[in-house]
Amino acid sequence: MEASDLKEARQTLGFNIKQMAEALKTPYRTYQDLERGAKIRGIYEIAVNLLLKSNEMTDQNKLFDDTEKIIKIARELLADDSATAEAIDREDSWDDIASYANEEGHDELADALKKARELWIA
């Protein structure tokens, strides 16, 4: 890992230098030196990668939770006898629910689920 990689990781996480030093449990000055080109030991590389992975998982969990909320709201708005509502009740896959929604003319719901699915897979 190079100093530029470290800085890029910090920016991806949305941290300033002080926050990144705290997250890595290292003194502020030490972290500054790392970003300025001091040799980055493997333990820092591992810690940074864990922070990035944790951040990625948090984003995915938020997307999943938001999509689940959309599905629950959609269920409340749909007629009980619709295939889309039944698919939600059966806890079918998002793709199946989107397909039923599309067939029944609930285009906005279908589009929202397809977009959420694309983001989830990415």
Residue pairs with C-beta under 8 A, 6 or more apart in sequence:
1 40
1 44
1 45
1 48
2 40
3 34
3 35
3 36
3 37
3 38
3 40
6 34
6 35
6 40
6 44
6 48
7 35
9 48
9 51
9 52
10 16
10 17
10 20
10 35
12 52
12 55
13 20
13 23
13 51
13 52
13 55
15 23
17 28
17 31
17 32
17 35
18 28
20 31
21 27
21 28
21 30
21 31
21 32
23 47
23 51
24 31
24 44
24 47
24 48
24 51
25 47
26 34
26 44
30 38
34 40
34 44
60 120
63 116
63 119
63 120
64 120
66 116
67 94
67 113
67 116
67 120
70 109
70 112
70 113
70 116
71 88
71 94
71 97
71 113
74 84
74 88
74 101
74 106
74 109
75 85
75 88
75 89
78 84
78 85
78 88
78 106
79 85
82 100
82 104
83 100
83 103
83 104
84 97
84 100
84 101
84 104
84 106
84 109
86 100
87 96
87 97
87 100
88 97
92 100
94 113
94 116
94 117
94 120
95 113
95 114
95 117
97 113
98 109
98 110
98 113
98 114
98 117
99 110
101 107
101 109
101 110
101 113
102 110
